[in-house]
């Protein structure tokens, strides 16, 4: 399992795995982050066009489900202020809030 990827003037080095695999994993993470933001943006545009509240709630739910946990992993994974358990709990709470928001929209009478 890859533990760290170091970017420095000397190049890229990975601890716990190959450099190519680490770069590929970072590329996939970045692509998933960009795609989640783009889809959320389109939900917001749909809300602005129609003015319907369920569309806004879907945008919020999708952001909490996909984009926000990725940002939390990216930010909190690069600072030593929090522990791994706090990061995991924060990500799980965001994902749960996102799912509950989407379920509220789907099952709202």
N, C-alpha and C positions, 0 to 999 in steps of 0.2 A: 504494500500500500504506500502511496506517495505521501510523505509527510510535509515536505517543503519544496518550494521551487524558488531559487535565488536568481534574481536578475541583477547583474552587476556589469561594470565596465569590461570585465574579463569574459563575459558571455553569460550563458544560462547553465545552471547546474541544478540537478534534482537529487534530493535525498530520499531514498526508499523506493526508487524506481527509475526508469529510463527518462532522459530528458525529452525525447520525442513523445512519449506517452503523456508526460506532464504538460507539454505544450498543447497537445491535442485535447486534453481534458480542459485546459484553460480556454481554448478556442470554443469548445462545445458549451462551456459555462457562459462565455460571453455571448454566443449566438442565442442561447436560450434566454438570457437576460434581455437582449435587444428584442427578440420576438415577443416576449411577454409584455414589454413596454409598448410595442407597436399595436398589439391586439387591444391592450387597455386603452390606448389612445383612440382607436377606432370605436370602441364602446362609448367613450366620452363624446366623440364627434356625433355618434348616433343620438346620444342624449341631447346634445345641443341642437341638433336638427329637429328632433321630435318633441323634446321637452317632457318626455315620459319618465317618471320616477323609476320604474323598474330597470330601465336602461342604465341609469346612473348607479343604481345598486349593483347591477351586474358588473359595471366598471370597477366599483369599489371592491366587490367580492373577488373579481379576477386579480386585481392588484394585490389584495391581501393574500391570495392563494398562490400567486406565481412570482410577481416582481418583488414585493416587499421581503419575502424570505431570502431571496437571492441577494438583495442589497444588504440585509442583516448578516448573512453569511460572509459577504465580501468585506463589509466594514468591521464587524466584530471578530472575524477570523484574522485580521491583520493588526489588532491591538491586543495588548496583554492585560487589559483592564478586567475582562470577564473570563470566566471559566468555560470549559467546553459544555458543561451541563447547563449553564445559563444561556448559552447560545442555542443549544438544542431546545430548551424550554421556550425561548422567545420565538424561534422559528415554528415550533409546533403550535404555539398559541396564535400566531399570525395565520397559519394555514387553517386552523380550526375556525377562526373568525371569518376567513374568506369562504370556507365551505358553508358555514351557517348563513352568511349573507346570501350566497347563491341559492341555498335551499329555501330561504325566506322568499326570494323572488319567485322561485318555481312553484312553491306551495301556497303563496299568498292568495286568499280567496277573492 
